[in-house]
Amino acid sequence: MEVRKDSTIPKAPSGRTLLTILSNMIINFIAIIVWSIIISIFSIIIFLYSIFVILKLLSIPLVILESSQLARPAQPVTCCH
C-alpha cells in the first residue's frame, strides 16, 4: 500500500488565513443578526396589519347596520289589529 507524502497531518492555518476565517465568521454573524432584525420587523408589520384587517372586518357589519338604519326614514309605527 503506497502512502502519499501529502497525506500527512494537516498544518495549522497561518495567521493570515486565521484572520480571514475570523473576519468571515464575524461578517456572517452580523449578517445573521441584521437579517433576523429585518425578518422580525416584517413579521411585526404583518401582525399589526392582520389585526387592523380583522378589526376592519369586525366593524363592517356595524357600519352596514348603522347605514341601513340611517337610510330608512323613520316611519311612525302603525299597526292594524
HELIX and SHEET records of a PDB file:
HELIX    1   1 GLY A   15  ALA A   71  1                                  57    
END                                                                             
